[in-house]
Structures are given as structure tokens and as C-alpha cells.
């Protein structure tokens, strides 16, 4: 039995192997970038995100996409963002 045989994403889309999983993520890159930015910012701040953090998350996600999806660029942007600097 394949380890991915009965897997599904939270939105209900099924995938049978890593290739299909990757294709689902690639199809929704903007949502993935936003989620990644949210999680990293939450970790960096050591608190839950607030309504006022929405603009920063949007900016981080756009920057990630514009910088060719480089994780190092996202980490640097988080370190330079206002909520982190004023922590």
C-alpha cells in the first residue's frame, strides 16, 4: 500500500503521490505563500496574529512570491518588518 494512497488536503482534494501533492500546492501558490508567511510571523513574534498584522502578512506573502519563493528572503523580511522590530 502506498503511503499517500488515501490522503487528502483540508479542502477535500485527494492526492495519491508526492507529485500530485506538489501540483495541488503549485496550483494555489498565493494561498500557500500567505499561510507560510502567517506561520513564520506567528513564530517570530511569539504570539497569535492580530487583525492589524494583516497588512504585514500580505506584504510578506507578496515579497516571497516576488523574490522567487526563497525562504531566506522571507526570513529577512520578517526580521525587518515593523511588528518584529517593535517587539
PDB file of N, CA, C and O in Angstrom:
ATOM      1  N   UNK A   1       0.838  -1.179   0.000  1.00  0.00           N
ATOM      2  CA  UNK A   1       0.000   0.000   0.000  1.00  0.00           C
ATOM      3  C   UNK A   1       0.882   1.241   0.000  1.00  0.00           C
ATOM      4  O   UNK A   1       1.833   1.335   0.776  1.00  0.00           O
ATOM      5  N   UNK A   2       0.566   2.181  -0.863  1.00  0.00           N
ATOM      6  CA  UNK A   2       1.298   3.432  -0.961  1.00  0.00           C
ATOM      7  C   UNK A   2       0.946   4.319   0.234  1.00  0.00           C
ATOM      8  O   UNK A   2      -0.215   4.397   0.638  1.00  0.00           O
ATOM      9  N   UNK A   3       1.950   4.980   0.791  1.00  0.00           N
ATOM     10  CA  UNK A   3       1.739   5.812   1.975  1.00  0.00           C
ATOM     11  C   UNK A   3       0.787   6.971   1.694  1.00  0.00           C
ATOM     12  O   UNK A   3       0.137   7.454   2.621  1.00  0.00           O
ATOM     13  N   UNK A   4       0.687   7.426   0.466  1.00  0.00           N
ATOM     14  CA  UNK A   4      -0.166   8.556   0.131  1.00  0.00           C
ATOM     15  C   UNK A   4      -1.519   8.133  -0.441  1.00  0.00           C
ATOM     16  O   UNK A   4      -2.299   8.992  -0.852  1.00  0.00           O
ATOM     17  N   UNK A   5      -1.807   6.871  -0.478  1.00  0.00           N
ATOM     18  CA  UNK A   5      -2.971   6.380  -1.184  1.00  0.00           C
ATOM     19  C   UNK A   5      -4.283   7.016  -0.743  1.00  0.00           C
ATOM     20  O   UNK A   5      -5.139   7.273  -1.590  1.00  0.00           O
ATOM     21  N   UNK A   6      -4.473   7.272   0.510  1.00  0.00           N
ATOM     22  CA  UNK A   6      -5.756   7.777   0.986  1.00  0.00           C
ATOM     23  C   UNK A   6      -5.647   9.175   1.595  1.00  0.00           C
ATOM     24  O   UNK A   6      -6.412   9.519   2.496  1.00  0.00           O
ATOM     25  N   UNK A   7      -4.712   9.972   1.115  1.00  0.00           N
ATOM     26  CA  UNK A   7      -4.502  11.296   1.685  1.00  0.00           C
ATOM     27  C   UNK A   7      -5.358  12.339   0.979  1.00  0.00           C
ATOM     28  O   UNK A   7      -5.696  12.203  -0.197  1.00  0.00           O
ATOM     29  N   UNK A   8      -5.700  13.387   1.731  1.00  0.00           N
ATOM     30  CA  UNK A   8      -6.468  14.493   1.174  1.00  0.00           C
ATOM     31  C   UNK A   8      -6.049  15.785   1.852  1.00  0.00           C
ATOM     32  O   UNK A   8      -5.654  15.800   3.018  1.00  0.00           O
ATOM     33  N   UNK A   9      -6.146  16.863   1.097  1.00  0.00           N
ATOM     34  CA  UNK A   9      -5.881  18.190   1.650  1.00  0.00           C
ATOM     35  C   UNK A   9      -7.090  18.627   2.476  1.00  0.00           C
ATOM     36  O   UNK A   9      -8.174  18.065   2.317  1.00  0.00           O
ATOM     37  N   UNK A  10      -6.926  19.616   3.352  1.00  0.00           N
ATOM     38  CA  UNK A  10      -8.054  20.063   4.174  1.00  0.00           C
ATOM     39  C   UNK A  10      -9.275  20.503   3.367  1.00  0.00           C
ATOM     40  O   UNK A  10     -10.399  20.422   3.864  1.00  0.00           O
ATOM     41  N   UNK A  11      -9.072  20.967   2.131  1.00  0.00           N
ATOM     42  CA  UNK A  11     -10.210  21.383   1.316  1.00  0.00           C
ATOM     43  C   UNK A  11     -10.871  20.222   0.575  1.00  0.00           C
ATOM     44  O   UNK A  11     -11.799  20.427  -0.208  1.00  0.00           O
ATOM     45  N   UNK A  12     -10.388  18.998   0.825  1.00  0.00           N
ATOM     46  CA  UNK A  12     -11.009  17.808   0.258  1.00  0.00           C
ATOM     47  C   UNK A  12     -10.365  17.266  -1.001  1.00  0.00           C
ATOM     48  O   UNK A  12     -10.744  16.188  -1.459  1.00  0.00           O
ATOM     49  N   UNK A  13      -9.409  17.970  -1.578  1.00  0.00           N
ATOM     50  CA  UNK A  13      -8.746  17.468  -2.788  1.00  0.00           C
ATOM     51  C   UNK A  13      -7.860  16.284  -2.425  1.00  0.00           C
ATOM     52  O   UNK A  13      -7.043  16.364  -1.507  1.00  0.00           O
ATOM     53  N   UNK A  14      -8.029  15.185  -3.153  1.00  0.00           N
ATOM     54  CA  UNK A  14      -7.246  13.971  -2.915  1.00  0.00           C
ATOM     55  C   UNK A  14      -5.932  14.022  -3.688  1.00  0.00           C
ATOM     56  O   UNK A  14      -5.823  14.680  -4.722  1.00  0.00           O
ATOM     57  N   UNK A  15      -4.939  13.313  -3.159  1.00  0.00           N
ATOM     58  CA  UNK A  15      -3.695  13.123  -3.891  1.00  0.00           C
ATOM     59  C   UNK A  15      -3.158  11.733  -3.564  1.00  0.00           C
ATOM     60  O   UNK A  15      -3.330  11.223  -2.457  1.00  0.00           O
ATOM     61  N   UNK A  16      -2.495  11.128  -4.574  1.00  0.00           N
ATOM     62  CA  UNK A  16      -2.018   9.754  -4.436  1.00  0.00           C
ATOM     63  C   UNK A  16      -0.514   9.654  -4.286  1.00  0.00           C
ATOM     64  O   UNK A  16      -0.004   8.618  -3.858  1.00  0.00           O
ATOM     65  N   UNK A  17       0.208  10.714  -4.632  1.00  0.00           N
ATOM     66  CA  UNK A  17       1.661  10.668  -4.503  1.00  0.00           C
ATOM     67  C   UNK A  17       2.196  12.091  -4.308  1.00  0.00           C
ATOM     68  O   UNK A  17       1.445  13.066  -4.350  1.00  0.00           O
ATOM     69  N   UNK A  18       3.487  12.181  -4.097  1.00  0.00           N
ATOM     70  CA  UNK A  18       4.112  13.470  -3.833  1.00  0.00           C
ATOM     71  C   UNK A  18       3.945  14.406  -5.031  1.00  0.00           C
ATOM     72  O   UNK A  18       3.782  15.613  -4.856  1.00  0.00           O
ATOM     73  N   UNK A  19       3.985  13.867  -6.219  1.00  0.00           N
ATOM     74  CA  UNK A  19       3.816  14.681  -7.424  1.00  0.00           C
ATOM     75  C   UNK A  19       2.464  15.374  -7.467  1.00  0.00           C
ATOM     76  O   UNK A  19       2.382  16.555  -7.803  1.00  0.00           O
ATOM     77  N   UNK A  20       1.407  14.650  -7.130  1.00  0.00           N
ATOM     78  CA  UNK A  20       0.073  15.247  -7.102  1.00  0.00           C
ATOM     79  C   UNK A  20      -0.040  16.274  -5.971  1.00  0.00           C
ATOM     80  O   UNK A  20      -0.669  17.319  -6.136  1.00  0.00           O
ATOM     81  N   UNK A  21       0.571  15.971  -4.827  1.00  0.00           N
ATOM     82  CA  UNK A  21       0.572  16.911  -3.708  1.00  0.00           C
ATOM     83  C   UNK A  21       1.244  18.213  -4.119  1.00  0.00           C
ATOM     84  O   UNK A  21       0.726  19.299  -3.861  1.00  0.00           O
ATOM     85  N   UNK A  22       2.388  18.095  -4.753  1.00  0.00           N
ATOM     86  CA  UNK A  22       3.135  19.262  -5.224  1.00  0.00           C
ATOM     87  C   UNK A  22       2.314  20.055  -6.249  1.00  0.00           C
ATOM     88  O   UNK A  22       2.321  21.286  -6.235  1.00  0.00           O
ATOM     89  N   UNK A  23       1.618  19.355  -7.125  1.00  0.00           N
ATOM     90  CA  UNK A  23       0.795  20.026  -8.137  1.00  0.00           C
ATOM     91  C   UNK A  23      -0.335  20.821  -7.490  1.00  0.00           C
ATOM     92  O   UNK A  23      -0.643  21.927  -7.934  1.00  0.00           O
ATOM     93  N   UNK A  24      -0.950  20.274  -6.453  1.00  0.00           N
ATOM     94  CA  UNK A  24      -2.004  20.996  -5.737  1.00  0.00           C
ATOM     95  C   UNK A  24      -1.451  22.264  -5.088  1.00  0.00           C
ATOM     96  O   UNK A  24      -2.087  23.316  -5.142  1.00  0.00           O
ATOM     97  N   UNK A  25      -0.279  22.170  -4.480  1.00  0.00           N
ATOM     98  CA  UNK A  25       0.325  23.347  -3.857  1.00  0.00           C
ATOM     99  C   UNK A  25       0.694  24.393  -4.901  1.00  0.00           C
ATOM    100  O   UNK A  25       0.480  25.587  -4.692  1.00  0.00           O
ATOM    101  N   UNK A  26       1.245  23.949  -6.017  1.00  0.00           N
ATOM    102  CA  UNK A  26       1.647  24.871  -7.076  1.00  0.00           C
ATOM    103  C   UNK A  26       0.440  25.582  -7.682  1.00  0.00           C
ATOM    104  O   UNK A  26       0.544  26.731  -8.112  1.00  0.00           O
ATOM    105  N   UNK A  27      -0.702  24.903  -7.715  1.00  0.00           N
ATOM    106  CA  UNK A  27      -1.907  25.493  -8.279  1.00  0.00           C
ATOM    107  C   UNK A  27      -2.450  26.626  -7.411  1.00  0.00           C
ATOM    108  O   UNK A  27      -3.203  27.473  -7.892  1.00  0.00           O
ATOM    109  N   UNK A  28      -2.076  26.641  -6.155  1.00  0.00           N
ATOM    110  CA  UNK A  28      -2.585  27.651  -5.233  1.00  0.00           C
ATOM    111  C   UNK A  28      -1.432  28.312  -4.481  1.00  0.00           C
ATOM    112  O   UNK A  28      -1.423  28.350  -3.251  1.00  0.00           O
ATOM    113  N   UNK A  29      -0.464  28.831  -5.229  1.00  0.00           N
ATOM    114  CA  UNK A  29       0.748  29.391  -4.636  1.00  0.00           C
ATOM    115  C   UNK A  29       0.472  30.593  -3.746  1.00  0.00           C
ATOM    116  O   UNK A  29       1.127  30.757  -2.716  1.00  0.00           O
ATOM    117  N   UNK A  30      -0.479  31.435  -4.119  1.00  0.00           N
ATOM    118  CA  UNK A  30      -0.749  32.629  -3.321  1.00  0.00           C
ATOM    119  C   UNK A  30      -1.233  32.249  -1.922  1.00  0.00           C
ATOM    120  O   UNK A  30      -0.793  32.830  -0.929  1.00  0.00           O
ATOM    121  N   UNK A  31      -2.119  31.297  -1.848  1.00  0.00           N
ATOM    122  CA  UNK A  31      -2.628  30.841  -0.548  1.00  0.00           C
ATOM    123  C   UNK A  31      -1.532  30.182   0.275  1.00  0.00           C
ATOM    124  O   UNK A  31      -1.453  30.383   1.487  1.00  0.00           O
ATOM    125  N   UNK A  32      -0.688  29.397  -0.383  1.00  0.00           N
ATOM    126  CA  UNK A  32       0.419  28.748   0.310  1.00  0.00           C
ATOM    127  C   UNK A  32       1.395  29.792   0.863  1.00  0.00           C
ATOM    128  O   UNK A  32       1.837  29.687   2.008  1.00  0.00           O
ATOM    129  N   UNK A  33       1.728  30.798   0.048  1.00  0.00           N
ATOM    130  CA  UNK A  33       2.650  31.848   0.496  1.00  0.00           C
ATOM    131  C   UNK A  33       2.083  32.605   1.685  1.00  0.00           C
ATOM    132  O   UNK A  33       2.812  32.917   2.627  1.00  0.00           O
ATOM    133  N   UNK A  34       0.806  32.898   1.651  1.00  0.00           N
ATOM    134  CA  UNK A  34       0.173  33.613   2.767  1.00  0.00           C
ATOM    135  C   UNK A  34       0.216  32.765   4.043  1.00  0.00           C
ATOM    136  O   UNK A  34       0.542  33.269   5.118  1.00  0.00           O
ATOM    137  N   UNK A  35      -0.108  31.499   3.918  1.00  0.00           N
ATOM    138  CA  UNK A  35      -0.088  30.614   5.092  1.00  0.00           C
ATOM    139  C   UNK A  35       1.320  30.493   5.657  1.00  0.00           C
ATOM    140  O   UNK A  35       1.503  30.518   6.875  1.00  0.00           O
ATOM    141  N   UNK A  36       2.307  30.363   4.794  1.00  0.00           N
ATOM    142  CA  UNK A  36       3.694  30.267   5.240  1.00  0.00           C
ATOM    143  C   UNK A  36       4.122  31.555   5.938  1.00  0.00           C
ATOM    144  O   UNK A  36       4.774  31.508   6.982  1.00  0.00           O
ATOM    145  N   UNK A  37       3.759  32.699   5.369  1.00  0.00           N
ATOM    146  CA  UNK A  37       4.098  33.984   5.977  1.00  0.00           C
ATOM    147  C   UNK A  37       3.422  34.132   7.343  1.00  0.00           C
ATOM    148  O   UNK A  37       4.041  34.614   8.292  1.00  0.00           O
ATOM    149  N   UNK A  38       2.165  33.723   7.443  1.00  0.00           N
ATOM    150  CA  UNK A  38       1.447  33.785   8.722  1.00  0.00           C
ATOM    151  C   UNK A  38       2.130  32.941   9.785  1.00  0.00           C
ATOM    152  O   UNK A  38       2.338  33.394  10.911  1.00  0.00           O
ATOM    153  N   UNK A  39       2.475  31.722   9.427  1.00  0.00           N
ATOM    154  CA  UNK A  39       3.095  30.806  10.395  1.00  0.00           C
ATOM    155  C   UNK A  39       4.458  31.314  10.843  1.00  0.00           C
ATOM    156  O   UNK A  39       4.779  31.265  12.031  1.00  0.00           O
ATOM    157  N   UNK A  40       5.259  31.800   9.904  1.00  0.00           N
ATOM    158  CA  UNK A  40       6.591  32.285  10.260  1.00  0.00           C
ATOM    159  C   UNK A  40       6.501  33.545  11.116  1.00  0.00           C
ATOM    160  O   UNK A  40       7.252  33.694  12.080  1.00  0.00           O
ATOM    161  N   UNK A  41       5.590  34.449  10.772  1.00  0.00           N
ATOM    162  CA  UNK A  41       5.429  35.668  11.565  1.00  0.00           C
ATOM    163  C   UNK A  41       4.912  35.340  12.965  1.00  0.00           C
ATOM    164  O   UNK A  41       5.368  35.932  13.943  1.00  0.00           O
ATOM    165  N   UNK A  42       3.984  34.424  13.071  1.00  0.00           N
ATOM    166  CA  UNK A  42       3.480  33.998  14.380  1.00  0.00           C
ATOM    167  C   UNK A  42       4.618  33.462  15.235  1.00  0.00           C
ATOM    168  O   UNK A  42       4.732  33.805  16.412  1.00  0.00           O
ATOM    169  N   UNK A  43       5.449  32.632  14.651  1.00  0.00           N
ATOM    170  CA  UNK A  43       6.596  32.073  15.375  1.00  0.00           C
ATOM    171  C   UNK A  43       7.571  33.170  15.785  1.00  0.00           C
ATOM    172  O   UNK A  43       8.049  33.190  16.919  1.00  0.00           O
ATOM    173  N   UNK A  44       7.864  34.078  14.864  1.00  0.00           N
ATOM    174  CA  UNK A  44       8.841  35.136  15.139  1.00  0.00           C
ATOM    175  C   UNK A  44       8.358  36.082  16.238  1.00  0.00           C
ATOM    176  O   UNK A  44       9.152  36.549  17.054  1.00  0.00           O
ATOM    177  N   UNK A  45       7.066  36.358  16.253  1.00  0.00           N
ATOM    178  CA  UNK A  45       6.527  37.282  17.241  1.00  0.00           C
ATOM    179  C   UNK A  45       6.249  36.613  18.585  1.00  0.00           C
ATOM    180  O   UNK A  45       6.160  37.284  19.613  1.00  0.00           O
ATOM    181  N   UNK A  46       6.117  35.311  18.569  1.00  0.00           N
ATOM    182  CA  UNK A  46       5.832  34.592  19.806  1.00  0.00           C
ATOM    183  C   UNK A  46       4.433  34.854  20.326  1.00  0.00           C
ATOM    184  O   UNK A  46       4.177  34.763  21.527  1.00  0.00           O
ATOM    185  N   UNK A  47       3.532  35.180  19.413  1.00  0.00           N
ATOM    186  CA  UNK A  47       2.142  35.436  19.786  1.00  0.00           C
ATOM    187  C   UNK A  47       1.242  35.157  18.589  1.00  0.00           C
ATOM    188  O   UNK A  47       1.711  34.997  17.462  1.00  0.00           O
ATOM    189  N   UNK A  48      -0.049  35.101  18.855  1.00  0.00           N
ATOM    190  CA  UNK A  48      -1.014  34.953  17.768  1.00  0.00           C
ATOM    191  C   UNK A  48      -1.070  36.242  16.962  1.00  0.00           C
ATOM    192  O   UNK A  48      -0.816  37.328  17.483  1.00  0.00           O
ATOM    193  N   UNK A  49      -1.401  36.109  15.706  1.00  0.00           N
ATOM    194  CA  UNK A  49      -1.525  37.300  14.878  1.00  0.00           C
ATOM    195  C   UNK A  49      -2.818  38.027  15.203  1.00  0.00           C
ATOM    196  O   UNK A  49      -3.811  37.418  15.601  1.00  0.00           O
ATOM    197  N   UNK A  50      -2.788  39.330  15.026  1.00  0.00           N
ATOM    198  CA  UNK A  50      -3.942  40.169  15.275  1.00  0.00           C
ATOM    199  C   UNK A  50      -4.423  40.756  13.958  1.00  0.00           C
ATOM    200  O   UNK A  50      -3.739  40.665  12.939  1.00  0.00           O
ATOM    201  N   UNK A  51      -5.588  41.350  13.988  1.00  0.00           N
ATOM    202  CA  UNK A  51      -6.163  41.966  12.796  1.00  0.00           C
ATOM    203  C   UNK A  51      -5.188  42.964  12.170  1.00  0.00           C
ATOM    204  O   UNK A  51      -5.075  43.044  10.947  1.00  0.00           O
ATOM    205  N   UNK A  52      -4.503  43.702  12.993  1.00  0.00           N
ATOM    206  CA  UNK A  52      -3.584  44.728  12.495  1.00  0.00           C
ATOM    207  C   UNK A  52      -2.349  44.148  11.800  1.00  0.00           C
ATOM    208  O   UNK A  52      -1.625  44.882  11.127  1.00  0.00           O
ATOM    209  N   UNK A  53      -2.100  42.853  11.950  1.00  0.00           N
ATOM    210  CA  UNK A  53      -0.966  42.201  11.293  1.00  0.00           C
ATOM    211  C   UNK A  53      -1.283  41.791   9.851  1.00  0.00           C
ATOM    212  O   UNK A  53      -0.397  41.334   9.128  1.00  0.00           O
ATOM    213  N   UNK A  54      -2.523  41.951   9.437  1.00  0.00           N
ATOM    214  CA  UNK A  54      -2.944  41.500   8.108  1.00  0.00           C
ATOM    215  C   UNK A  54      -2.165  42.129   6.970  1.00  0.00           C
ATOM    216  O   UNK A  54      -1.807  41.447   6.010  1.00  0.00           O
ATOM    217  N   UNK A  55      -1.902  43.414   7.065  1.00  0.00           N
ATOM    218  CA  UNK A  55      -1.144  44.090   6.006  1.00  0.00           C
ATOM    219  C   UNK A  55       0.284  43.599   5.911  1.00  0.00           C
ATOM    220  O   UNK A  55       0.837  43.473   4.818  1.00  0.00           O
ATOM    221  N   UNK A  56       0.876  43.323   7.056  1.00  0.00           N
ATOM    222  CA  UNK A  56       2.250  42.808   7.074  1.00  0.00           C
ATOM    223  C   UNK A  56       2.292  41.423   6.445  1.00  0.00           C
ATOM    224  O   UNK A  56       3.192  41.122   5.661  1.00  0.00           O
ATOM    225  N   UNK A  57       1.324  40.581   6.783  1.00  0.00           N
ATOM    226  CA  UNK A  57       1.269  39.223   6.215  1.00  0.00           C
ATOM    227  C   UNK A  57       1.115  39.303   4.697  1.00  0.00           C
ATOM    228  O   UNK A  57       1.787  38.580   3.962  1.00  0.00           O
ATOM    229  N   UNK A  58       0.243  40.169   4.239  1.00  0.00           N
ATOM    230  CA  UNK A  58       0.035  40.331   2.796  1.00  0.00           C
ATOM    231  C   UNK A  58       1.323  40.775   2.107  1.00  0.00           C
ATOM    232  O   UNK A  58       1.673  40.273   1.039  1.00  0.00           O
ATOM    233  N   UNK A  59       2.016  41.713   2.727  1.00  0.00           N
ATOM    234  CA  UNK A  59       3.282  42.204   2.181  1.00  0.00           C
ATOM    235  C   UNK A  59       4.352  41.111   2.174  1.00  0.00           C
ATOM    236  O   UNK A  59       5.100  40.974   1.207  1.00  0.00           O
ATOM    237  N   UNK A  60       4.418  40.342   3.248  1.00  0.00           N
ATOM    238  CA  UNK A  60       5.394  39.244   3.311  1.00  0.00           C
ATOM    239  C   UNK A  60       5.125  38.197   2.235  1.00  0.00           C
ATOM    240  O   UNK A  60       6.054  37.711   1.590  1.00  0.00           O
ATOM    241  N   UNK A  61       3.860  37.853   2.043  1.00  0.00           N
ATOM    242  CA  UNK A  61       3.492  36.852   1.033  1.00  0.00           C
ATOM    243  C   UNK A  61       3.820  37.347  -0.372  1.00  0.00           C
ATOM    244  O   UNK A  61       4.326  36.589  -1.199  1.00  0.00           O
ATOM    245  N   UNK A  62       3.529  38.627  -0.641  1.00  0.00           N
ATOM    246  CA  UNK A  62       3.849  39.195  -1.960  1.00  0.00           C
ATOM    247  C   UNK A  62       5.357  39.228  -2.163  1.00  0.00           C
ATOM    248  O   UNK A  62       5.849  38.914  -3.247  1.00  0.00           O
ATOM    249  N   UNK A  63       6.088  39.608  -1.125  1.00  0.00           N
ATOM    250  CA  UNK A  63       7.545  39.640  -1.220  1.00  0.00           C
ATOM    251  C   UNK A  63       8.138  38.271  -1.475  1.00  0.00           C
ATOM    252  O   UNK A  63       9.101  38.134  -2.230  1.00  0.00           O
ATOM    253  N   UNK A  64       7.565  37.257  -0.847  1.00  0.00           N
ATOM    254  CA  UNK A  64       8.030  35.887  -1.057  1.00  0.00           C
ATOM    255  C   UNK A  64       7.867  35.500  -2.515  1.00  0.00           C
ATOM    256  O   UNK A  64       8.776  34.933  -3.121  1.00  0.00           O
ATOM    257  N   UNK A  65       6.720  35.805  -3.069  1.00  0.00           N
ATOM    258  CA  UNK A  65       6.460  35.487  -4.480  1.00  0.00           C
ATOM    259  C   UNK A  65       7.394  36.282  -5.392  1.00  0.00           C
ATOM    260  O   UNK A  65       7.965  35.730  -6.332  1.00  0.00           O
ATOM    261  N   UNK A  66       7.548  37.580  -5.114  1.00  0.00           N
ATOM    262  CA  UNK A  66       8.390  38.446  -5.951  1.00  0.00           C
ATOM    263  C   UNK A  66       9.867  38.062  -5.886  1.00  0.00           C
ATOM    264  O   UNK A  66      10.607  38.293  -6.842  1.00  0.00           O
ATOM    265  N   UNK A  67      10.302  37.479  -4.768  1.00  0.00           N
ATOM    266  CA  UNK A  67      11.708  37.083  -4.600  1.00  0.00           C
ATOM    267  C   UNK A  67      11.969  35.645  -5.020  1.00  0.00           C
ATOM    268  O   UNK A  67      12.969  35.050  -4.617  1.00  0.00           O
ATOM    269  N   UNK A  68      11.080  35.085  -5.823  1.00  0.00           N
ATOM    270  CA  UNK A  68      11.305  33.747  -6.353  1.00  0.00           C
ATOM    271  C   UNK A  68      11.126  32.637  -5.332  1.00  0.00           C
ATOM    272  O   UNK A  68      11.750  31.581  -5.436  1.00  0.00           O
ATOM    273  N   UNK A  69      10.263  32.881  -4.334  1.00  0.00           N
ATOM    274  CA  UNK A  69       9.926  31.869  -3.324  1.00  0.00           C
ATOM    275  C   UNK A  69      11.140  31.407  -2.516  1.00  0.00           C
ATOM    276  O   UNK A  69      11.233  30.241  -2.132  1.00  0.00           O
ATOM    277  N   UNK A  70      12.059  32.324  -2.265  1.00  0.00           N
ATOM    278  CA  UNK A  70      13.236  31.982  -1.468  1.00  0.00           C
ATOM    279  C   UNK A  70      12.925  32.150   0.009  1.00  0.00           C
ATOM    280  O   UNK A  70      12.525  33.228   0.449  1.00  0.00           O
ATOM    281  N   UNK A  71      13.110  31.083   0.771  1.00  0.00           N
ATOM    282  CA  UNK A  71      12.824  31.115   2.204  1.00  0.00           C
ATOM    283  C   UNK A  71      13.704  32.141   2.910  1.00  0.00           C
ATOM    284  O   UNK A  71      13.258  32.802   3.848  1.00  0.00           O
ATOM    285  N   UNK A  72      14.942  32.276   2.468  1.00  0.00           N
ATOM    286  CA  UNK A  72      15.850  33.244   3.095  1.00  0.00           C
ATOM    287  C   UNK A  72      15.322  34.667   2.954  1.00  0.00           C
ATOM    288  O   UNK A  72      15.492  35.484   3.859  1.00  0.00           O
ATOM    289  N   UNK A  73      14.688  34.969   1.833  1.00  0.00           N
ATOM    290  CA  UNK A  73      14.120  36.299   1.622  1.00  0.00           C
ATOM    291  C   UNK A  73      12.940  36.535   2.569  1.00  0.00           C
ATOM    292  O   UNK A  73      12.774  37.639   3.088  1.00  0.00           O
ATOM    293  N   UNK A  74      12.128  35.510   2.792  1.00  0.00           N
ATOM    294  CA  UNK A  74      11.005  35.633   3.716  1.00  0.00           C
ATOM    295  C   UNK A  74      11.494  35.841   5.142  1.00  0.00           C
ATOM    296  O   UNK A  74      10.953  36.675   5.868  1.00  0.00           O
ATOM    297  N   UNK A  75      12.494  35.103   5.543  1.00  0.00           N
ATOM    298  CA  UNK A  75      13.041  35.246   6.897  1.00  0.00           C
ATOM    299  C   UNK A  75      13.603  36.649   7.089  1.00  0.00           C
ATOM    300  O   UNK A  75      13.373  37.269   8.127  1.00  0.00           O
ATOM    301  N   UNK A  76      14.335  37.153   6.106  1.00  0.00           N
ATOM    302  CA  UNK A  76      14.886  38.503   6.194  1.00  0.00           C
ATOM    303  C   UNK A  76      13.769  39.545   6.263  1.00  0.00           C
ATOM    304  O   UNK A  76      13.874  40.513   7.017  1.00  0.00           O
ATOM    305  N   UNK A  77      12.711  39.358   5.492  1.00  0.00           N
ATOM    306  CA  UNK A  77      11.590  40.303   5.500  1.00  0.00           C
ATOM    307  C   UNK A  77      10.881  40.301   6.849  1.00  0.00           C
ATOM    308  O   UNK A  77      10.476  41.357   7.336  1.00  0.00           O
ATOM    309  N   UNK A  78      10.729  39.140   7.450  1.00  0.00           N
ATOM    310  CA  UNK A  78      10.112  39.064   8.775  1.00  0.00           C
ATOM    311  C   UNK A  78      10.970  39.812   9.788  1.00  0.00           C
ATOM    312  O   UNK A  78      10.449  40.554  10.620  1.00  0.00           O
ATOM    313  N   UNK A  79      12.272  39.621   9.719  1.00  0.00           N
ATOM    314  CA  UNK A  79      13.180  40.288  10.660  1.00  0.00           C
ATOM    315  C   UNK A  79      13.158  41.802  10.498  1.00  0.00           C
ATOM    316  O   UNK A  79      13.442  42.529  11.449  1.00  0.00           O
ATOM    317  N   UNK A  80      12.822  42.286   9.301  1.00  0.00           N
ATOM    318  CA  UNK A  80      12.801  43.723   9.035  1.00  0.00           C
ATOM    319  C   UNK A  80      11.424  44.356   9.231  1.00  0.00           C
ATOM    320  O   UNK A  80      11.308  45.582   9.231  1.00  0.00           O
ATOM    321  N   UNK A  81      10.386  43.546   9.398  1.00  0.00           N
ATOM    322  CA  UNK A  81       9.027  44.097   9.476  1.00  0.00           C
ATOM    323  C   UNK A  81       8.791  44.813  10.812  1.00  0.00           C
ATOM    324  O   UNK A  81       9.430  44.515  11.821  1.00  0.00           O
ATOM    325  N   UNK A  82       7.861  45.758  10.784  1.00  0.00           N
ATOM    326  CA  UNK A  82       7.587  46.603  11.941  1.00  0.00           C
ATOM    327  C   UNK A  82       7.165  45.823  13.196  1.00  0.00           C
ATOM    328  O   UNK A  82       7.677  46.101  14.280  1.00  0.00           O
ATOM    329  N   UNK A  83       6.247  44.857  13.077  1.00  0.00           N
ATOM    330  CA  UNK A  83       5.873  44.137  14.306  1.00  0.00           C
ATOM    331  C   UNK A  83       7.044  43.426  14.976  1.00  0.00           C
ATOM    332  O   UNK A  83       7.117  43.372  16.204  1.00  0.00           O
ATOM    333  N   UNK A  84       7.952  42.886  14.186  1.00  0.00           N
ATOM    334  CA  UNK A  84       9.104  42.206  14.756  1.00  0.00           C
ATOM    335  C   UNK A  84      10.090  43.218  15.330  1.00  0.00           C
ATOM    336  O   UNK A  84      10.648  43.001  16.405  1.00  0.00           O
ATOM    337  N   UNK A  85      10.304  44.305  14.628  1.00  0.00           N
ATOM    338  CA  UNK A  85      11.242  45.332  15.093  1.00  0.00           C
ATOM    339  C   UNK A  85      10.773  46.000  16.390  1.00  0.00           C
ATOM    340  O   UNK A  85      11.591  46.401  17.219  1.00  0.00           O
ATOM    341  N   UNK A  86       9.465  46.116  16.557  1.00  0.00           N
ATOM    342  CA  UNK A  86       8.938  46.780  17.751  1.00  0.00           C
ATOM    343  C   UNK A  86       8.608  45.808  18.880  1.00  0.00           C
ATOM    344  O   UNK A  86       8.061  46.206  19.909  1.00  0.00           O
ATOM    345  N   UNK A  87       8.940  44.547  18.686  1.00  0.00           N
ATOM    346  CA  UNK A  87       8.645  43.519  19.687  1.00  0.00           C
ATOM    347  C   UNK A  87       9.434  43.754  20.945  1.00  0.00           C
ATOM    348  O   UNK A  87       9.315  42.987  21.901  1.00  0.00           O
TER     349      UNK A  87
END
